[in-house]
Amino acid sequence: MLAALTLLLLFQLAGEVIARALALPIPGPVIGMALLFLALLVRGGPGDDLRSTAGTLLQHLSLLFVPAGTGVVLYGSRIADEWLPLGVALVGSTALAIAVTALVLQALLRRREPPAEDRR
């Protein structure tokens, strides 16, 4: 488990270094996750140790929301002042995510359907 955690943290560090060195507007952990994905594609998938460590981390994912909840409580007055832009962003991004998901699903279903002459 220690080796898998070290691997995950090294990819996050690499992403952070790349983001800061190149002044990219993408968070370092996102770049690190993309690098890890590419490494797993080349390697042929995760090993058992990485798979079990990732599963353990996902089981305790709710603990990662504690800092966000604390921030909401700490900056409640600021959120109250900026409720309209936050609400518009939240509703807009949710609607956009639902629309994109529906379009992708529609495209995949169309691609899966057999041609018209095969349906008879």
C-alpha positions as MATLAB code, in Angstrom:
seq = 'MLAALTLLLLFQLAGEVIARALALPIPGPVIGMALLFLALLVRGGPGDDLRSTAGTLLQHLSLLFVPAGTGVVLYGSRIADEWLPLGVALVGSTALAIAVTALVLQALLRRREPPAEDRR';
ca = [
       0.000    0.000    0.000;
       2.866    2.371    0.782;
       4.358    1.897   -2.680;
       1.008    2.626   -4.349;
       0.451    5.754   -2.246;
       3.963    6.904   -3.094;
       3.242    6.344   -6.783;
       0.031    8.378   -6.596;
       1.763   11.214   -4.754;
       4.685   11.214   -7.191;
       2.323   11.624  -10.130;
       0.552   14.439   -8.287;
       3.922   16.079   -7.598;
       4.962   15.714  -11.237;
       1.727   17.341  -12.323;
       2.205   20.174   -9.853;
       5.768   20.775  -11.050;
       4.659   20.813  -14.697;
       1.748   23.166  -13.973;
       3.926   25.636  -12.095;
       6.938   25.415  -14.414;
       4.856   26.037  -17.529;
       2.395   28.408  -15.795;
      -0.534   26.323  -17.011;
      -4.094   27.208  -15.972;
      -4.722   23.529  -15.155;
      -4.343   22.273  -11.573;
      -1.291   20.109  -10.962;
      -3.258   17.137   -9.612;
      -5.304   17.038  -12.839;
      -2.112   16.939  -14.905;
      -0.739   14.252  -12.593;
      -3.909   12.205  -13.011;
      -3.599   12.466  -16.804;
       0.040   11.346  -16.574;
      -0.962    8.423  -14.361;
      -3.674    7.474  -16.861;
      -1.161    7.503  -19.709;
       1.290    5.433  -17.666;
      -1.434    2.899  -16.897;
      -2.374    2.706  -20.581;
       1.231    1.988  -21.516;
       1.638   -0.500  -18.670;
      -1.613   -2.309  -19.405;
      -3.588   -1.349  -16.319;
      -3.031   -1.024  -12.604;
      -1.444   -3.706  -10.477;
      -3.248   -5.347   -7.577;
      -1.526   -3.087   -5.034;
      -2.565    0.113   -6.803;
      -6.085   -1.218   -7.352;
      -6.590   -2.077   -3.658;
      -5.070    1.222   -2.507;
      -7.341    3.194   -4.840;
     -10.326    1.222   -3.550;
      -9.394    2.038    0.035;
      -9.026    5.728   -0.796;
     -12.413    5.744   -2.523;
     -14.043    4.153    0.530;
     -12.899    7.134    2.589;
     -13.584    9.773   -0.060;
     -16.205   11.480    2.105;
     -13.444   12.619    4.488;
     -12.056   14.802    1.709;
     -15.235   16.891    1.782;
     -14.614   18.024    5.373;
     -12.285   20.899    4.328;
     -14.825   22.050    1.726;
     -17.599   21.997    4.318;
     -15.414   23.975    6.703;
     -14.788   26.533    3.964;
     -18.522   26.930    3.403;
     -19.029   27.609    7.097;
     -15.998   29.901    7.304;
     -16.897   31.963    4.231;
     -20.676   31.873    4.630;
     -20.991   35.664    4.490;
     -18.999   35.837    1.263;
     -21.161   33.113   -0.273;
     -24.247   35.047    0.811;
     -22.880   38.157   -0.934;
     -22.120   36.260   -4.140;
     -25.149   33.946   -4.217;
     -26.373   34.965   -7.667;
     -23.177   34.258   -9.669;
     -22.634   31.062   -7.675;
     -26.202   29.909   -8.303;
     -26.026   30.701  -12.016;
     -22.707   28.852  -12.317;
     -24.064   25.858  -10.419;
     -27.306   25.590  -12.402;
     -25.591   26.336  -15.722;
     -22.813   23.800  -15.254;
     -25.297   21.150  -14.124;
     -27.506   21.750  -17.158;
     -24.492   21.677  -19.455;
     -23.250   18.409  -17.932;
     -26.691   16.802  -18.352;
     -26.955   18.010  -21.965;
     -23.481   16.771  -22.913;
     -24.165   13.415  -21.255;
     -27.441   13.074  -23.156;
     -25.787   13.931  -26.484;
     -22.964   11.448  -25.903;
     -25.454    8.741  -24.923;
     -27.544    9.447  -28.011;
     -24.465    9.234  -30.248;
     -23.358    5.978  -28.653;
     -26.817    4.436  -28.971;
     -27.024    5.453  -32.628;
     -23.625    3.913  -33.209;
     -24.728    0.684  -31.538;
     -27.956    0.257  -33.549;
     -27.711   -2.172  -36.462;
     -28.346   -0.771  -39.953;
     -32.001   -0.562  -41.089;
     -31.746   -3.540  -43.484;
     -30.510   -5.806  -40.651;
     -33.507   -5.013  -38.419;
     -36.076   -6.822  -40.611;
];
